Amino acid sequence: MSKGATRALIVGGGIGGMAAAIALRRQGAEVELVDIDPEWKVYGAGITITGPTLRAFRDLGLFEAIQREGFFSVGGHMFLYDGTLLSKTVTPPIEPGLPASGGIMRPKLHQIMSSAVRNAGAKVRLGVTVGRLEQDEDGAEVELSDGSAGRFDLIVGADGIYSDLRAKLFESPVAPVYTGQMSWRVVAPRPPEMDVAHFFFGHKYVGGINPCSQGEVYAFILHREPEPRRIPDGEKAAFLRDLMADFGGSMAVVRDGLGPHSSIVQRPFEYAIQPRPWHKGRVVLIGDAAHATTPHLASGAGMAVEDALVLAEELDRAGGDVPAALEAFTGRRYDRCKFIVDSSVGIAARQLEGAPAEEIGMRMGQAMGKLAEPI
Ligand SMILES: Cc1cc2nc3c(=O)[nH]c(=O)nc-3n(C[C@H](O)[C@H](O)[C@H](O)COP(=O)(O)OP(=O)(O)OC[C@H]3O[C@@H](n4cnc5c(N)ncnc54)[C@H](O)[C@@H]3O)c2cc1C
């Protein structure tokens, strides 16, 4: 990439788009980021940060801030669903100096990343999306929804699982697939003694709790739901209380604190992997727009940040040849991201079939071992 002269447009300001803005600004590119949401907001749930995800955030320069605002530990405790302790596991960090894993509240992560984007000098425009997009040999012409137009050397599509850019770019854009599993997450106060994640097994519903800050945890529960029906907001607390009815231990503490004040997020588990290549000319997809996974390996955010890092590296390596850099980008990312999607969807399927906890644990451990490899 011809440093300083390159103009990049990033479409979508989620974790992937913000990471790309930071990584490309670091190389001196002129970066404009647009997000369709005029308020650029994120919902109030926690997010699990694995070792590989932490490594990616460290390489992006955000490790200290994330460590300060999140909650990190060395492993997890496994329980029977009624709260009986089964085992305590200690996970070694993937690199010395990094915690093993942890969590952070999504709004906090957004605050850290969006400040870093602005401090890096990227121009952010909200409530804006791409209208018309045309490419020639030397660049891409874009008309934006606010009536403005621009010419860019690179367009990064980071607009999530329902990516509009994916539909604009490819004749056969992949459509998200619902897995038959519904997820619930709720934020609750962190009991002072809870300093690792708790996982609950032996029930038809899968549950867990992860500390996300000094003061907060998020609990999750997954259940089979043939159609992705939405429960109205006013009924969510009662519905979730029913799902958690048989659980003991820390899950029971969270359940008993549920009420109209609770921050509850219900989401269907979906995935979508666009066949390669993930680029056309000077336009490339990253993050969920290219490879949305179910969160069984808690790796979607990490993959999006890794995409941004690899994209910046390949642009640097290719000098001014953007299409060659994007070709190399897909080449480096496709197998790793597909492995995550396939492994996660495989775990989901086995959970729905009632596979024993040992098998699920083994599948997760094997996949995480592979993800620890250098990117
Ligand atoms: C229930 C659930 C739990 C999860 N838990 C974890 C976890 O614990 N750990 C983990 O690592 N991952 C987790 N994930 C996955 C993770 O959230 C995603 O992989 C990650 O957020 C992807 O980031 P992204 O930037 O690619 O997309 P998104 O976060 O979806 O961001 C897309 C952005 O693009 C904007 N946008 C959309 N359309 C347009 C448009 N047309 N024009 C302009 N802007 C647009 C949106 O407003 C948004 O800001 C979970 C996912 C789900 C569904």
The ligand as an SDF file (V2000), in Angstrom:
LIG
                    3D

 53 58  0  0  0  0  0  0  0  0999 V2000
  -25.3850  -14.5280   20.9420 C   0  0  0  0  0  0  0  0  0  0  0  0
  -23.9870  -14.2150   20.5240 C   0  0  0  0  0  0  0  0  0  0  0  0
  -22.9600  -14.3070   21.4450 C   0  0  0  0  0  0  0  0  0  0  0  0
  -21.6400  -14.0590   21.0570 C   0  0  0  0  0  0  0  0  0  0  0  0
  -20.6440  -14.1830   21.9820 N   0  0  0  0  0  0  0  0  0  0  0  0
  -19.3610  -13.9890   21.6030 C   0  0  0  0  0  0  0  0  0  0  0  0
  -18.3070  -14.1200   22.5530 C   0  0  0  0  0  0  0  0  0  0  0  0
  -18.5470  -14.3800   23.7340 O   0  0  0  0  0  0  0  0  0  0  0  0
  -17.0210  -13.9230   22.1110 N   0  0  0  0  0  0  0  0  0  0  0  0
  -16.7380  -13.6090   20.8000 C   0  0  0  0  0  0  0  0  0  0  0  0
  -15.5570  -13.4400   20.4560 O   0  0  0  0  0  0  0  0  0  0  0  0
  -17.7190  -13.4850   19.8880 N   0  0  0  0  0  0  0  0  0  0  0  0
  -19.0210  -13.6560   20.2600 C   0  0  0  0  0  0  0  0  0  0  0  0
  -20.0180  -13.5010   19.3390 N   0  0  0  0  0  0  0  0  0  0  0  0
  -19.6620  -13.1490   17.9450 C   0  0  0  0  0  0  0  0  0  0  0  0
  -19.2720  -11.6760   17.8170 C   0  0  0  0  0  0  0  0  0  0  0  0
  -20.2230  -10.8440   18.4480 O   0  0  0  0  0  0  0  0  0  0  0  0
  -19.1760  -11.3190   16.3400 C   0  0  0  0  0  0  0  0  0  0  0  0
  -18.4110  -12.2720   15.6620 O   0  0  0  0  0  0  0  0  0  0  0  0
  -18.5260   -9.9420   16.1490 C   0  0  0  0  0  0  0  0  0  0  0  0
  -19.2590   -8.9600   16.8270 O   0  0  0  0  0  0  0  0  0  0  0  0
  -18.4350   -9.6230   14.6590 C   0  0  0  0  0  0  0  0  0  0  0  0
  -18.0330   -8.2970   14.4890 O   0  0  0  0  0  0  0  0  0  0  0  0
  -18.2740   -7.5720   13.0990 P   0  0  0  0  0  0  0  0  0  0  0  0
  -17.6640   -6.2290   13.2740 O   0  0  0  0  0  0  0  0  0  0  0  0
  -17.8420   -8.4260   11.9940 O   0  0  0  0  0  0  0  0  0  0  0  0
  -19.8550   -7.4410   12.9330 O   0  0  0  0  0  0  0  0  0  0  0  0
  -20.9390   -6.6840   13.8500 P   0  0  0  0  0  0  0  0  0  0  0  0
  -20.5260   -6.6810   15.2860 O   0  0  0  0  0  0  0  0  0  0  0  0
  -22.2360   -7.2710   13.4850 O   0  0  0  0  0  0  0  0  0  0  0  0
  -20.8550   -5.1740   13.3390 O   0  0  0  0  0  0  0  0  0  0  0  0
  -21.4300   -4.7740   12.1330 C   0  0  0  0  0  0  0  0  0  0  0  0
  -21.5490   -3.2570   12.1290 C   0  0  0  0  0  0  0  0  0  0  0  0
  -21.9680   -2.8600   10.8340 O   0  0  0  0  0  0  0  0  0  0  0  0
  -23.0410   -1.9460   10.9290 C   0  0  0  0  0  0  0  0  0  0  0  0
  -23.8420   -2.1320    9.7180 N   0  0  0  0  0  0  0  0  0  0  0  0
  -24.7170   -3.1240    9.4350 C   0  0  0  0  0  0  0  0  0  0  0  0
  -25.2120   -2.9750    8.2100 N   0  0  0  0  0  0  0  0  0  0  0  0
  -24.6210   -1.8650    7.6900 C   0  0  0  0  0  0  0  0  0  0  0  0
  -24.7290   -1.2070    6.4380 C   0  0  0  0  0  0  0  0  0  0  0  0
  -25.5190   -1.6590    5.4480 N   0  0  0  0  0  0  0  0  0  0  0  0
  -23.9890   -0.0810    6.2510 N   0  0  0  0  0  0  0  0  0  0  0  0
  -23.1750    0.3910    7.2320 C   0  0  0  0  0  0  0  0  0  0  0  0
  -23.0560   -0.1860    8.4270 N   0  0  0  0  0  0  0  0  0  0  0  0
  -23.7630   -1.3170    8.6520 C   0  0  0  0  0  0  0  0  0  0  0  0
  -23.7520   -2.3020   12.2190 C   0  0  0  0  0  0  0  0  0  0  0  0
  -24.4680   -1.1910   12.7380 O   0  0  0  0  0  0  0  0  0  0  0  0
  -22.5800   -2.7240   13.1140 C   0  0  0  0  0  0  0  0  0  0  0  0
  -22.0450   -1.6240   13.8140 O   0  0  0  0  0  0  0  0  0  0  0  0
  -21.3360  -13.7240   19.7080 C   0  0  0  0  0  0  0  0  0  0  0  0
  -22.3770  -13.6150   18.7750 C   0  0  0  0  0  0  0  0  0  0  0  0
  -23.6890  -13.8600   19.1780 C   0  0  0  0  0  0  0  0  0  0  0  0
  -24.7820  -13.7560   18.1500 C   0  0  0  0  0  0  0  0  0  0  0  0
  1  2  1  0
  2  3  1  0
  2 52  2  0
  3  4  2  0
  4  5  1  0
  4 50  1  0
  5  6  2  0
  6  7  1  0
  6 13  1  0
  7  8  2  0
  7  9  1  0
  9 10  1  0
 10 11  2  0
 10 12  1  0
 12 13  2  0
 13 14  1  0
 14 15  1  0
 14 50  1  0
 15 16  1  0
 16 17  1  0
 16 18  1  0
 18 19  1  0
 18 20  1  0
 20 21  1  0
 20 22  1  0
 22 23  1  0
 23 24  1  0
 24 25  2  0
 24 26  1  0
 24 27  1  0
 27 28  1  0
 28 29  2  0
 28 30  1  0
 28 31  1  0
 31 32  1  0
 32 33  1  0
 33 34  1  0
 33 48  1  0
 34 35  1  0
 35 36  1  0
 35 46  1  0
 36 37  1  0
 36 45  1  0
 37 38  2  0
 38 39  1  0
 39 40  1  0
 39 45  2  0
 40 41  1  0
 40 42  2  0
 42 43  1  0
 43 44  2  0
 44 45  1  0
 46 47  1  0
 46 48  1  0
 48 49  1  0
 50 51  2  0
 51 52  1  0
 52 53  1  0
M  END
$$$$
